[in-house]
């Protein structure tokens, strides 16, 4: 009878495996098509109630088509020549003929030092791919200079967006390849088997294919929003978390094979033992990620569901396909180290000395590790700038970065990306004077009535320029649009401070109902929204995780202890990262979203290892008593959790292949944080603290009140 049930179970497992492989074949092509449904327009990610959002809405009424400016800059250190001017005029004609360029183009703008000419090319802001194509064509037409003394570069907001899209479009290939190689190498080292490494890698790959399929259609239908950042994180998150869950499940299955002769029985025991912890772990990560829906920034809201879908797909695959594949493989899958009952004593032998040390010096261990983490946390004082400028996003010097450097040398910093001020017609003069009085504002001019795309050069060339203040302003619904050129680069912190002062000044004009928008205003409102999000989302994540831990461990004290250790680990990680970013990598700062993203990923993923450990500790505590349960739980989970942490850290490190500072910083932060959680928090701090507290850790459950015979608790 038992043999018959085993054969039926194996048949069901085989059908399940075949069915999943068919799903994988159908889903796989969509992993390379996610860029087709990605959106990377910063303005689209603004809060609905932000002033810059209202400015974008008002700006749409002043143009026939919404545009984003590309700035083509011609520079010569010895001074612009007549031949240069003829070339610029000829290129401008060709620019205007490019599909996606909105004409007519304004006249070229000479610099005051006579060493540069700038052409503002309005680009239709309809689609990201079109913007990228237009920028590439502008660069092809302009070239890089006709002779050694001339430099030609294409930048501005359109050039920057084109460079970002170019980076994100490469995510599907290099990042996926690097992630696969990293996971493969680690699995070979961990298992030292010519067969076993295939199973978790195949399961992780199937998880990613299923996640890509779901995200593709959800994004295409407009249910979720996908951007390049979320796309990159989805890849490493699914492979990292998926491999973690696979390692945990395989370790438990191997352990049960040492106690059961039948592979089906061993699998059932392993599933009962590992599935609750894996499900709780995945549920915690999903719940933490979905807290990003509380964000006022659409970009943050986008990341939460995309990553949650990835973890959900991973859970489904790891709790169905992986067990079925392992059950079919049986002991043979572990060849040449197939597990049998005689191998049971060897489980966790490397961790037994650590467990014995914690039993002897528990209080010393948790006090010292706590002080070490607190010491690392002091590095937060060196975190420095809280944001990156738009041209500081890249690790390499793209054309848009070079273009901005040239513009900064020869023009007022805000040229080509003016701050837009919308005000009622009757108060336009007073608002103009108020804006001109603000330090950091070079000049203010209204948009002329004849300008249909908002790129009037007079708004940037200073007093007395053609089309300047004397021109008849364009009026839409009783409002005029003023364009304020700043003295500093539009993406600098100085420019942001100028916009803040500018808003104060124009809002103070009675009955003006002034609205300040534009490129720099978007950055200001995004940074403010990020500050608000941290204050709302961080407590929400902690609350959600606390509830899940309380339900899993059936206790209240244990969840509080675990959350405090993970938060301490997060602060230590952030402090360590601050030191590395500033003194080792030389990064100019961190993006406004970095602390929030780092918190969500580190706390949600870091708590995973505590869930893996403490769920096993509770299981053993019921049999042995809490203190003995802590030591046994550490011994049997130590190797697999350490391996899982190394896998997750390595996969997030793969983000370093992308030339974007924010993703490199996030990848490094998660990698370091996971290693801290795995090596210090989960291996030393939590076991030592739990051992020292004893059975009271399970308060107020019955387990906290149970008395065990001497030597157990």
N, C-alpha and C positions, 0 to 999 in steps of 0.2 A: 504493500500500500504506500509506504514511504517513497519507494522507488518510482511508483506511478506518479505521485504528486510532484516529485522532482523533475520527471520528464515533462509533465504538463507545464511546470514553471519555466523550464528551459525553452520549451516551445513558445510560450508567451513572450519570454525575453527575446528570442530570435525575431519574432514578428515585430516587437517593439523597436529593435535595433534597425531592422530593414525599413520600417516606417519612418524612423527619424532620419535615416540616411537619404531617403527620398525627399524629405523636407529640406535637408541640407543642400541637396543638389538644386532644388528650386530656389532656395534663399541665397545661395552663394553669390550669384551675379550682382545682387543688390548691395553687397558690401563695397563694391567699386563704384556705385552710382549715387552715394550719399551726397556728394558735392552738387549734384543736379538739383537737390531740394534745399540746399543751404542758403541762408541769407546772412550777409555780413555788413549791412548798412547800420552804422552806429546810431543814426537818428531814429531808426525804427525801434530801437531798444529803450527809448526814453520813457519815463513815467508819463501817463496820460495827463496828469495835472502839473507837469513841470512847465516853467515859463518858456524854456526853449522849445518845448513841444507846441505851445501856443504860437510861438514865433514861426515855427515851420508851417503851421496851418495858415497864418496870415501871409507868409511869404508866397504861398501858392497862388494867391490872388493877384500878385504883382508880376507874375510871369505867365507867358503863354504855355510853357512847359516847365516842369520842375527840372532844374539842372544842378550839376555839381561841377565846380570849376577845375580844369586842368591848367597848370601854369607851366608854360614852355619858356625857359630862360636861356638867353644867349648872352654869354659873358666873354670878355677879352680883357686881360689885365692891362694891356697897352691902350685900351680905349676902343669903343665900337667904331668900325670903319663904314664908309659908304657901301662897300661890298657886303658887309654884314647886314646893313639895313635893306639892301635889295634882296638878300637871301631871306630875311625875316618876312618881307612882304610877299615873296613868292611862296614861302612855306605856309603863310597864313591862308592864302588862297586854297592850297591843297588841304589844309586842316579843315576848312569850312566845307569841303566836299566829302569828308569822311562820314559814312553813315553813323548816326548817333550823335553827331555834333550839331548843336542848335545855333544857327546863325541869326543875324550877322555878327561876326566877331568884332569886338571893339579894337580901336587902333593900338599898336604896340606901345608899351609904356617904357620910356627911357629912365634910367636911374640918374640921380642927381650928380653922381661922380662920372657919368658918361661911359661907364665900363660895362653896362648891361642893358639889354632890352628884354621886355617880358610881354608875352602874348597870353591873354586869358582866353581859354577855349571852353565855352560852356558845353558840358556833356549831358545828354539825356540821362536822368537818374532813374530810369524805369527798371532796369535789370542789372544785377551784378556782372553777369557774363558779358553783357554789352559794354559796360563801363571798362572792364578789363580789355576787351577787344579794341575799343577806341584808344585807350592809353597805349597799347602795344603798337597800334597803327601810327599814332602821333610820334612815338619814339622812332619808328622805322623811317618816317618822313623826315624828321628833324635830324636823325643821325646823332653823332657825338661831337660834331665839329668838322668843318671843312678843311682846317689846317691845324697845325700843332698849337697855335696860340688861341684858338677858339674852343669854348666849352658850350655844349648844348645839352640840357637835361629837362625832363618832364616830371613835374611833381604836383604840389597842391593837393587838395582833398581828393580829387579824382585819381591822381597818381598814387597817393597813399593807399586808397581803396584797391586800386589795381594790383599793387604789390601785395597787399594782404590776401586778396583773392588768389593770387598766384601761389602764395605759400599754402593756403588752405586747400587748394586744388591738388596739392601733392601729398596730402595726408594719407589718402587711400593706399598708396603704394609703399613708400619708404617706411612710414611709421608701422604699418601692419607687418612688413617684412622684418624689421628690427625686433618688434615685439615677439614674433614667432621664433626668431633665432634665440632671443634671450630665454624664453620659456623652455625651448628645446634643450639648450645647454644645461640649464638648471635641473631639468627633469632627468637628464642623463647622469648628472652628478649625484642626484638624490637617490635614484633607483638602481643605478649601475646594472641595468637590465636591457637587453636588446629588444625587448617586447613591451614592457610595462609603460614606458614613456609615451607610446603611441596613444594609449587609452585616454589619459587626461588631456593631451594635446588635441586629440580628435573631438573630445567633448567640449573643450574650450572653443575650438574653431566652429563647431556646430552652434554653440551659444551665440557667438558673434554673428554668424550668418542669420540666425533667427532674429536677433536684435536688430540687425541692419534692415531686414525685411520689414519688421514692424515699424521701425523709425521712418523708413522711406515712405511707406504709405500713410502713416500718421502725419508726417510733415507735408506730403503732397496734398493731403486733404485739409490742411490748415488746422488740424487738431493740436499739434505741437509745432514749435518753431525750432529749427536746427540751424546752428551757426558753426563756423569752423572750429571754434574752441570746444564746443560740446562734442563735435565729431571726433576730434583728437582724443578727448578724455574718454569717450565711449569705447574706443579701441583698447586702450590700456586698462580701463576699468573692467571690462568684460573678461579679457584674457587674464588679468591679475586675479580678480575675485574668483573667476571660474576655476583657475588652476588651484587656488587656495582650497575651495570647496572639494575639488577632486582629491587633493592630497589628504585632507581630513577624512574623507569617506574611504579612500583606499587604505589608509592607515588603520581605520577601525575594522575594515573587512579583513585585512591581514591578521589583525589581532584575533578576530573571531575564528579565522581558519585554524588558528592554533588550538582552539577549544572545540571545534566541530569537525567531524570527519566529512560531512556532506557540505558541498559548496552552497547549495540552496539554503540550508539551515544557517550557515554562517552569514549569508547575505541578509537573511531576514533579521538576524540578531544585530548585524552591523547597521541595517537601515533603522531599526528601532533605537539604536544607540546614537547614531550620528545625525539622522535626519532632523530631529528637533533642534539640535544646535545649529545646523546649517540653515534651516528654515528661519530660526530666530535671528541668526546673523544677517541673512539676506533681508529679512523683514525690517531689521534695524537700519540697515543701509538705505533701503527704499524709503522708509519713513523719514529718515534724516534728509535725504535728497528732496523729497516732496515738500519739505519745509521751505525750500527755495521758492515755492509758489507764493509764499507770503511776501516775496520781494516786490519792490515797486519798479524794478528794472526788468524789462522783458527779456534781456539777455540772461539774467539769472533764472527767471522763470523758465526759460527754454532749457537750461542745463538740467534742472531738477527732473522733469519728466523723461528727457532723453536718457539720462543715466539710470533712472528708475526702471525704464523699459528694459535697458540692458541687463540690470541685475535680475529683474523678473524673468527674462528669457533664460538667464544663466541658472536660476534656481530650478526652473522646469526641466531643463536638460540634465542638470546634475543629479536630480532626484528621480529621474526616470531612465534616460538613455545610459548614463554612466553605470548605475547598478545592473542594468540588463547586460551591458557589455562585459562587466566584471564577472557576473554570474556565469556567462557563457565561457569565459576564459578560465574560471576556476583557479586552481593552484598553478596551472600551467602558465598563466599570465605573469607570475612572479619569477619564472625561471631566469637565472639558475639558482635563486635563493627561495625556493618554494617553501611556504610556511607549514609546519606541522606541529604537533603538540610539544615535541621536544624543544621547539624554538621559543616557547612561551616565556621562559625565564630570561631570555635575552632582550625582551622588549624594554626599551628605555634605559639600557645599562649605562649609557653615557651620562644620563641625568640623575642617576642615583647618588653620586657624590654631592651634587648641588642640593638635592633634597635633604641629605643628611646634614649638610652645612646649615641650611635654613632651619632645620629642627634644633640645632645647637645654638644658633645665633640669630634667631628670627628678628628680635627687636633691633639689634645692631644693623642688620641688613636693611630693614625698611627705613630706619632713620638715615643711614648713610645715602641710600639711593634717593631718598626724598631731598636731602641737602644737595646732591649732585644735580638733580633736575631743577631745583630752585636756582642754583648757581648759573646754570645754562640760561634760565629765564631772564637773568639780568641783561643778557644780550639784547633784549627788546629795546633798551635805551639807545641802541645803535641802528635801529631800523631805518632811520633817516627819512627821506622823502616818502610820502604816502601815495604817490602816483608817478606814472611814467608819462612823458610827453608822447604825442602820436609818433614823432620821428625817432623816439627812443625805444619803440616796440621791437625793433629788429636787432639781431646780433650782428648782421652784416650791413654794409652801407649800400642800401638800395638806391635806385635813381631818385625816388621821392625824398629820401634823406639828404642826398647830395644837393638836390634842387633847393631844399629848404635852407641848407647851409649857404648856398650862393645868394638866395634871396635875402637872408639875414645880413650878408656882407654889403649888399648894394641898395637895399630898399628898406622902408619902414617894416618892422617885423610882421605886421598883420596884413601886409599887402596881398591881395588875392583871396583872403579869407576875412573880410571885414565883419565886424559886429553889426548886426542889423537891429535897428530900433524902430518900432512901429508906434505911431502916436496920432492923435486926432489933428486934423488940418489946422484948427485954430490955435493949437499949442505948439506947433512944429518949431517956430522960432525960439520959444523959451526952452523947449527940450534940447534943441541944437546947442544953445548957449550953455545949458547945464552940462551936456555931454562934453563939450569942448573944454570945460573947466576942470574935468577929471584928469588927474595925473596919469600918464600912460596912454592917453588918446592923442594921436597925431593930427587927425583932421576928421571933420564930420560934414557930409554932404547929403542932400536928398537924392533919391533915384529920379532921374529926369523922366518926363512924360514919354519920350521917344524910346526909352530903353525897355525892351520886351523880355530880356533874360536876366536882368539884375546884375550885369557885369560892367556897368558904366565906369570907364577908366577915370573919369573925373572924381569919383569917390575915393580915389587912392593917390592922386597925383599932387594934392595940395592946393592951396589957394590960387585962384586965378587960372586954373587949368580949364581947358575946354570942357563943357558939359558939367562944370562944377556947381557951386552954390547959386550962381545966377540963373541956372537953367530952371525952367518951369517944372515943378515937382509932379510926379505921377500920383494921382489920387484914386484910391480904391475903397469904396464903402466909407467914405469920410475920413480915411486914414492916409498918411504918407509913410513912406519907408525911408529912414535915414541910414546911411552906411558910415560907420565909424572905423577908421583905420587905426590900429594900435601901433605903438612904438616897438613892441616886442613880438616875437614869434607867436603865432596864434595858438600853439600847443604848449606854451611855457607856463610855469606857475605864476610868473609875473603877469601874463596876459589874463589868467584866471582871476587874480586879485583885482586887476583893472576892471574886468567885467562886473565883479561884485561891487566895486565902488561906483561903477557906471549905473548899475541898477538902483543903488541907493539915491544917486543924484537925480535920475530921470523920474523915479517913482515919487520923488518929493515935489515935482511940478504939479500944481493943482489942476484937476480935471483933465489931465493928459491921458490917463489910462495907458501909460507907456509900457511896452513889452520889449524886452531885450532878448534876441536870439542869435543864431549863427553858430559857427563851428566851435568857437571857444565857449560859448554859453552852454552848448551840449555837454562839453567836458565838465563844466562847473556843476550842472544839474545831475550829471551821472555820478560825480564824486559825492555830492550831498545825499543822493539816493543810496549810495553804497554805505554811507555812515548810518543812515536810518535803518537799512536792512540788517546791519550787524546788530543793532540794538534790539531788533524784533526777532530775527531768525535764530540767533545763537541761543537765547533762552528757550525758544520753541523746540529746537533740536535736542537740547538737554532734557526738556520735559518729556518728549516723545520717547527718547532712549530710556529714561528712568522708568516709564510705565512698562515698556517691553521687558526690561530686565526684571522688574518686580514680578511680572507674570511668569517669566521663565524660571526664575530662581525661587519664587514663592516666598519672598522676603522683602523687607524695606531697607534694612541697614546695608546689606550687600550691594544693592544698586547705587546707593549714595557713595560708598567706598570706591566702587569701580569707576563711577563718573568722575570723582575727585582725582583719581589717579590718571585718567585719560586727559582731563583738562590740564593737569600739571604737566603731563607729557607734551600736550599741545603748546603750552607756553614755553617749555624748554626747547621744543623744536623751532618755534618762531624766533627765539633768542639766538639759537645756533645759526639759523638761516640768515638772520640779520648780520651776524659777524661774517659769514661766508660771502654773502652778497656784496658787502661793502669792501672787505679786505682781501678776499681771494679772487672773486669773479669780477669785481669792479662794476657791478650793475649800477646804473644811475638812480635807481629807486625801485619801488614796487607799485604795481597797479592798484587802484582803489579797491578792486574786488578781491585782491589776493588774500587778505586776512580772513574774509568770510569763506571763500572757497577752500582755503587751507583748513579752516576749522571744520567745515562740513565733512570733508573727506577724511581728515585725520581722526576726528571723533567717531564718525560713523564706521570707518574701517578699523580704527584702533580698538574700538570696543569689541570688534569681531573676535580678537584673540582672547580677550577676557571672557567672552561668551563661550568660546571653545574650551577654555580652561575651567571656568567655574561651573559650567553645566556638568562636566565630568567630575569635578570635585564634589558637587552635590550628590551625584550618583554614587560616588564612592563613600561619601560621608554617611549615607543612609546605611551602608553595610558595615563601615569600619569605625565611624566616628569622625568628627570634623578634622582634627589634626592629622590623623592617619590618612584621611581622605584627601587632604591638601597635598601631602607628600606623594601619594599614589597618583593623583591626578596630574601633578607636575611631571612625574616620571613617564607616564604613558603618553602624554600629549606633548612633551617637551620637544622631541625631534620633529614631529610633523608641523607643529605651530611655528617653529623656527624656520623650517623649510618654506612654509607658506609665507612667512613675513619676508624672506629673502626674495621669493618669486614676485610678490606684490611690489616690493621696493624696486626690483630690477625692471619690472614692466613700466612703472611710472617714470623711471629714469630714461626710458626710451623716448620720452617727450623731448629730450635734449637734441634729437635729430632735427627738430623743427627750429628754424632760425627766428623764433619769437621769444623775447625775454620773459613774458608773462607765463608761457607754458613751461619754459625751462625752470623758472622759479617755482611754479606749482609742482612740477614733477620732482624737483629736488626736495621740496618741503615734505611732500607725501613720502618719498623714499626714506628720508632721514627720520621722519616721524614714525613710520612703520617699523624701522629698525630699532628705534628707541623703545617703542611699545613691545616689540618682540623680545629684545635682548635684556632690557632693564625692567620695564614695567611688568610684563607678563611673567618673565622668568624669575625675577627677584622681588620686586616691590609688592605685587599682589599676593603671591604665595606667602611671603614673610608676614605681611600685614594680616592676612586671613588666619595664618597659623597662630599669630600672637593674640588675636581677638578670640579665637576658638569658636565654639558652637554659637556664641552670641551673634556671629556674623549673619545667621539665618533668622534673626529676630524680625517679626514676631511669630514665625511659623513654629509648628510643633517640634521641628528638628532642633531649634535653638534651646528647647527645654529638656530634650532627651538626655538621660544620663548613660554614659557608657562605662564599661568596666575599666579599671586602671590600665594605663598604657595606650588607650585609644584616644582619649580627649581630655 
